[in-house]
Amino acid sequence: MKIEILGTGCAKCKKTKEIVEQAVAELGIVAEVVKVEDMNAALDYGVMITPAVVVDGDVKIAGKIPTVEKVKEWLSK
């Protein structure tokens, strides 16, 4: 599983990455969590506002910080 955190490195983007890493750890799954700061990559996904979370190429959220529970939902499906 590949999880991309799209964002410029702002505080919200860093918090989103922490939340995703916490959810991965709590679920005990193997996932590659990657921070993507290239805004062209974000635009390729159609993301206009960050932070955004992409799981295996599927944009799950953009413009908001997700909760740990919500990330767990995405990763459990």
DSSP file (Angstrom, degrees, kcal/mol; ACC not computed):
  #  RESIDUE AA STRUCTURE BP1 BP2  ACC     N-H-->O    O-->H-N    N-H-->O    O-->H-N    TCO  KAPPA ALPHA  PHI   PSI    X-CA   Y-CA   Z-CA
    1    1 A M              0   0    0      0, 0.0    31,-2.9     0, 0.0     2,-0.5   0.000 360.0 360.0 360.0 135.4    0.0    0.0    0.0
    2    2 A K  E     -a   32   0A   0     29,-0.2    54,-3.3    31,-0.0     2,-0.5  -0.971 360.0-171.5-118.7 126.9    1.3    3.5   -0.9
    3    3 A I  E     -aB  33  55A   0     29,-3.3    31,-3.0    -2,-0.5     2,-0.5  -0.972   5.7-163.5-118.8 122.9    0.0    6.5    0.9
    4    4 A E  E     -aB  34  54A   0     50,-3.1    50,-2.7    -2,-0.5     2,-0.7  -0.899   8.8-156.0-109.2 134.3    1.0   10.0   -0.4
    5    5 A I  E     -aB  35  53A   0     29,-3.1    31,-3.2    -2,-0.5     2,-0.5  -0.939  16.4-156.4-105.9 112.1    0.6   13.1    1.7
    6    6 A L  E     +aB  36  52A   0     46,-2.5    46,-1.8    -2,-0.7     2,-0.3  -0.776  39.5 101.3 -93.6 128.4    0.4   16.0   -0.8
    7    7 A G  S    S-     0   0    0     29,-2.4    -2,-0.1    -2,-0.5    35,-0.0  -0.920  73.4-101.1 169.4 167.0    1.4   19.4    0.5
    8    8 A T  S    S-     0   0    0     -2,-0.3    29,-0.1    31,-0.0    -1,-0.1   0.489  71.7 -90.4 -86.7  -4.1    4.0   22.1    0.7
    9    9 A G  S    S+     0   0    0      1,-0.2    28,-0.1    27,-0.1    -2,-0.0   0.586  75.9 150.7 103.2  13.5    5.3   21.3    4.1
   10   10 A C     >  -     0   0    0      1,-0.1     4,-2.3     4,-0.0     5,-0.2  -0.150  64.1 -96.3 -70.8 172.6    3.0   23.5    6.1
   11   11 A A  H  > S+     0   0    0      1,-0.2     4,-2.3     2,-0.2     5,-0.2   0.878 125.6  52.0 -59.8 -39.5    1.9   22.7    9.7
   12   12 A K  H  > S+     0   0    0      1,-0.2     4,-2.2     2,-0.2    -1,-0.2   0.879 109.5  50.2 -65.5 -37.1   -1.3   21.1    8.5
   13   13 A C  H  > S+     0   0    0      2,-0.2     4,-2.1     1,-0.2    -2,-0.2   0.909 111.1  48.1 -67.7 -41.6    0.6   18.9    6.0
   14   14 A K  H  X S+     0   0    0     -4,-2.3     4,-2.1     2,-0.2    -2,-0.2   0.900 111.7  50.1 -64.7 -40.9    3.0   17.8    8.8
   15   15 A K  H  X S+     0   0    0     -4,-2.3     4,-2.4     2,-0.2    -2,-0.2   0.895 108.5  53.0 -64.3 -40.5    0.0   17.0   11.1
   16   16 A T  H  X S+     0   0    0     -4,-2.2     4,-2.5     1,-0.2    -1,-0.2   0.914 108.4  50.1 -60.9 -43.4   -1.7   15.0    8.4
   17   17 A K  H  X S+     0   0    0     -4,-2.1     4,-2.6     1,-0.2    -1,-0.2   0.911 110.0  50.7 -62.4 -42.5    1.4   12.9    7.9
   18   18 A E  H  X S+     0   0    0     -4,-2.1     4,-2.2     2,-0.2    -2,-0.2   0.910 110.9  49.0 -60.5 -42.9    1.6   12.3   11.7
   19   19 A I  H  X S+     0   0    0     -4,-2.4     4,-2.4     2,-0.2    -2,-0.2   0.919 111.6  48.4 -64.8 -44.2   -2.0   11.2   11.7
   20   20 A V  H  X S+     0   0    0     -4,-2.5     4,-2.4     1,-0.2    -2,-0.2   0.927 112.2  48.9 -62.2 -45.0   -1.6    8.9    8.8
   21   21 A E  H  X S+     0   0    0     -4,-2.6     4,-2.2     1,-0.2    -1,-0.2   0.875 110.8  51.3 -63.2 -36.8    1.5    7.3   10.3
   22   22 A Q  H  X S+     0   0    0     -4,-2.2     4,-2.8     2,-0.2    -1,-0.2   0.925 110.2  48.6 -64.9 -44.4   -0.3    6.9   13.6
   23   23 A A  H  X S+     0   0    0     -4,-2.4     4,-2.1     2,-0.2    -2,-0.2   0.909 111.4  49.8 -62.9 -42.5   -3.2    5.1   11.9
   24   24 A V  H  X>S+     0   0    0     -4,-2.4     5,-1.6     1,-0.2     4,-1.2   0.926 113.2  46.8 -60.8 -45.4   -0.8    2.8   10.0
   25   25 A A  H  <5S+     0   0    0     -4,-2.2     3,-0.3     1,-0.2    -2,-0.2   0.915 111.9  49.6 -64.5 -43.6    0.9    1.9   13.2
   26   26 A E  H  <5S+     0   0    0     -4,-2.8    -1,-0.2     1,-0.2    -2,-0.2   0.849 113.5  46.2 -66.2 -33.7   -2.3    1.3   15.1
   27   27 A L  H  <5S-     0   0    0     -4,-2.1    -1,-0.2    -5,-0.2    -2,-0.2   0.685 103.4-135.0 -80.2 -17.9   -3.6   -0.9   12.4
   28   28 A G  T  <5 +     0   0    0     -4,-1.2     2,-0.2    -3,-0.3    -3,-0.2   0.830  53.5 144.5  68.3  32.2   -0.3   -2.8   12.2
   29   29 A I      < -     0   0    0     -5,-1.6     2,-0.6     2,-0.0    -1,-0.2  -0.617  54.7-115.0-101.3 162.8   -0.2   -2.7    8.4
   30   30 A V        +     0   0    0     -2,-0.2     2,-0.3     2,-0.0    -5,-0.0  -0.862  49.2 152.9 -96.3 121.1    2.6   -2.3    6.0
   31   31 A A        -     0   0    0     -2,-0.6     2,-0.7     2,-0.0   -29,-0.2  -0.997  43.8-129.4-149.0 143.7    2.4    0.9    4.1
   32   32 A E  E     -a    2   0A   0    -31,-2.9   -29,-3.3    -2,-0.3     2,-0.6  -0.860  25.0-161.8 -92.8 115.5    4.8    3.3    2.4
   33   33 A V  E     -a    3   0A   0     -2,-0.7     2,-0.4   -31,-0.2   -29,-0.2  -0.894  12.7-176.7-103.1 118.8    4.0    6.8    3.6
   34   34 A V  E     -a    4   0A   0    -31,-3.0   -29,-3.1    -2,-0.6     2,-0.6  -0.946  22.3-142.1-121.9 133.4    5.5    9.4    1.2
   35   35 A K  E     -a    5   0A   0     -2,-0.4     2,-0.6   -31,-0.2   -29,-0.2  -0.842  18.3-164.7 -91.6 123.1    5.4   13.2    1.6
   36   36 A V  E     +a    6   0A   0    -31,-3.2   -29,-2.4    -2,-0.6   -27,-0.1  -0.934  18.7 168.5-113.7 112.0    5.0   14.8   -1.8
   37   37 A E        +     0   0    0     -2,-0.6     2,-0.8   -31,-0.2    -1,-0.1   0.457  45.7 107.1-101.6  -2.4    5.8   18.5   -1.9
   38   38 A D    >>  -     0   0    0      1,-0.2     4,-1.4     2,-0.0     3,-0.8  -0.681  56.4-159.3 -78.5 111.1    5.7   18.9   -5.8
   39   39 A M  H 3> S+     0   0    0     -2,-0.8     4,-2.4     1,-0.3    -1,-0.2   0.750  88.8  64.4 -67.7 -22.5    2.5   20.8   -6.5
   40   40 A N  H 3> S+     0   0    0      2,-0.2     4,-1.9     1,-0.2    -1,-0.3   0.882 101.0  51.7 -64.5 -36.5    2.5   19.5  -10.1
   41   41 A A  H <> S+     0   0    0     -3,-0.8     4,-0.9     2,-0.2    -2,-0.2   0.905 109.1  50.2 -65.0 -40.6    2.1   16.0   -8.7
   42   42 A A  H ><>S+     0   0    0     -4,-1.4     5,-2.4     1,-0.2     3,-0.8   0.919 109.4  50.9 -62.3 -43.4   -0.9   17.3   -6.6
   43   43 A L  H ><5S+     0   0    0     -4,-2.4     3,-1.4     1,-0.3    -1,-0.2   0.843 100.9  62.8 -64.0 -33.2   -2.4   18.9   -9.7
   44   44 A D  H 3<5S+     0   0    0     -4,-1.9    -1,-0.3     1,-0.3    -2,-0.2   0.815 105.3  46.9 -60.1 -29.6   -2.0   15.6  -11.5
   45   45 A Y  T <<5S-     0   0    0     -4,-0.9    -1,-0.3    -3,-0.8    -2,-0.2   0.478 122.1-110.0 -87.7  -3.9   -4.4   14.1   -9.0
   46   46 A G  T < 5 +     0   0    0     -3,-1.4     2,-0.6    -4,-0.3    -3,-0.2   0.640  68.8 149.3  83.0  14.7   -6.8   17.1   -9.4
   47   47 A V      < +     0   0    0     -5,-2.4    -1,-0.3    -6,-0.2    -2,-0.1  -0.734  18.4 169.0 -88.1 122.1   -5.9   18.4   -6.0
   48   48 A M        +     0   0    0     -2,-0.6     2,-0.4     1,-0.2    -1,-0.1   0.584  65.6  42.3-105.7 -15.9   -6.1   22.2   -5.8
   49   49 A I  S    S-     0   0    0     -7,-0.1    14,-0.5     2,-0.1    -1,-0.2  -0.997  85.7-102.0-137.4 137.9   -5.9   22.6   -2.0
   50   50 A T  S    S+     0   0    0     -2,-0.4     2,-0.2    12,-0.2   -43,-0.1  -0.707  80.4  53.8-112.1 163.7   -3.6   20.9    0.5
   51   51 A P        +     0   0    0      0, 0.0    12,-2.3     0, 0.0    13,-0.7   0.516  69.0 167.8 -75.5 159.6   -3.1   18.9    2.6
   52   52 A A  E     -BC   6  62A   0    -46,-1.8   -46,-2.5    10,-0.3     2,-0.5  -0.982  25.9-146.3-138.3 151.3   -4.4   15.9    0.7
   53   53 A V  E     -BC   5  61A   0      8,-2.1     7,-3.2    -2,-0.3     8,-1.1  -0.979  12.1-171.4-121.6 128.1   -4.1   12.2    1.3
   54   54 A V  E     -BC   4  59A   0    -50,-2.7   -50,-3.1    -2,-0.5     2,-0.6  -0.980   3.7-165.3-120.8 124.0   -3.9    9.7   -1.6
   55   55 A V  E >  S-BC   3  58A   0      3,-2.6     3,-1.9    -2,-0.5   -52,-0.2  -0.939  75.7 -25.3-112.7 116.1   -4.1    6.0   -1.0
   56   56 A D  T 3  S-     0   0    0    -54,-3.3    -1,-0.2    -2,-0.6   -53,-0.1   0.884 129.3 -46.3  48.1  45.1   -2.9    3.8   -3.9
   57   57 A G  T 3  S+     0   0    0    -55,-0.3     2,-0.6     1,-0.2    -1,-0.3   0.429 115.3 115.1  84.5  -0.4   -3.7    6.5   -6.4
   58   58 A D  E <   -C   55   0A   0     -3,-1.9    -3,-2.6     0, 0.0     2,-0.4  -0.913  65.1-132.0-108.7 118.8   -7.1    7.4   -5.0
   59   59 A V  E     +C   54   0A   0     -2,-0.6    -5,-0.2    -5,-0.2     3,-0.1  -0.544  27.5 176.1 -70.2 121.5   -7.6   10.9   -3.4
   60   60 A K  E     -     0   0A   0     -7,-3.2     2,-0.3    -2,-0.4    -1,-0.2   0.789  62.8  -3.6 -96.7 -34.3   -9.3   10.4   -0.1
   61   61 A I  E     -C   53   0A   0     -8,-1.1    -8,-2.1     5,-0.0    -1,-0.4  -0.984  56.4-170.9-158.9 148.2   -9.4   14.0    1.2
   62   62 A A  E    S+C   52   0A   0     -2,-0.3   -10,-0.3   -10,-0.2   -12,-0.2  -0.993  70.5  15.2-144.6 138.3   -8.1   17.4    0.2
   63   63 A G  S    S+     0   0    0    -12,-2.3     2,-0.3   -14,-0.5   -13,-0.2   0.465 109.1  76.4  84.1   1.5   -8.0   20.7    2.1
   64   64 A K  S    S-     0   0    0    -13,-0.7    -1,-0.2   -15,-0.2    -3,-0.0  -0.964  79.2-116.1-140.8 156.9   -8.6   19.2    5.5
   65   65 A I        -     0   0    0     -2,-0.3   -52,-0.1    -3,-0.1     2,-0.1  -0.850  39.0-138.3 -90.1 122.0   -6.7   17.3    8.2
   66   66 A P        -     0   0    0      0, 0.0     2,-0.2     0, 0.0   -47,-0.1  -0.343  14.2-113.2 -77.0 162.0   -8.3   13.8    8.5
   67   67 A T     >  -     0   0    0      1,-0.1     4,-2.1    -2,-0.1     5,-0.2  -0.546  24.8-115.1 -85.7 160.3   -9.0   12.1   11.9
   68   68 A V  H  > S+     0   0    0      1,-0.2     4,-2.3     2,-0.2     5,-0.2   0.900 118.4  54.3 -60.0 -40.3   -7.1    9.0   12.8
   69   69 A E  H  > S+     0   0    0      1,-0.2     4,-1.9     2,-0.2    -1,-0.2   0.897 107.4  49.2 -62.0 -41.5  -10.4    7.1   12.7
   70   70 A K  H  > S+     0   0    0      2,-0.2     4,-2.0     1,-0.2    -1,-0.2   0.903 110.6  50.0 -66.2 -41.6  -11.2    8.3    9.2
   71   71 A V  H  X S+     0   0    0     -4,-2.1     4,-2.2     1,-0.2    -1,-0.2   0.905 108.1  53.8 -63.1 -40.8   -7.7    7.2    7.9
   72   72 A K  H  X S+     0   0    0     -4,-2.3     4,-1.4     1,-0.2    -1,-0.2   0.893 105.9  53.8 -59.9 -40.1   -8.2    3.8    9.5
   73   73 A E  H  X S+     0   0    0     -4,-1.9     4,-0.6     1,-0.2     3,-0.4   0.938 109.7  47.2 -58.3 -47.4  -11.5    3.5    7.6
   74   74 A W  H >< S+     0   0    0     -4,-2.0     3,-0.7     1,-0.2    -2,-0.2   0.893 114.3  46.5 -61.7 -40.0   -9.7    4.2    4.3
   75   75 A L  H 3< S+     0   0    0     -4,-2.2    -1,-0.2     1,-0.2    -2,-0.2   0.667 106.8  57.9 -80.4 -16.6   -6.9    1.8    5.1
   76   76 A S  H 3<        0   0    0     -4,-1.4    -1,-0.2    -3,-0.4    -2,-0.2   0.536 360.0 360.0 -89.9  -7.1   -9.2   -1.1    6.2
   77   77 A K    <<        0   0    0     -3,-0.7    -1,-0.2    -4,-0.6    -2,-0.1   0.460 360.0 360.0 -89.8 360.0  -11.2   -1.2    3.0
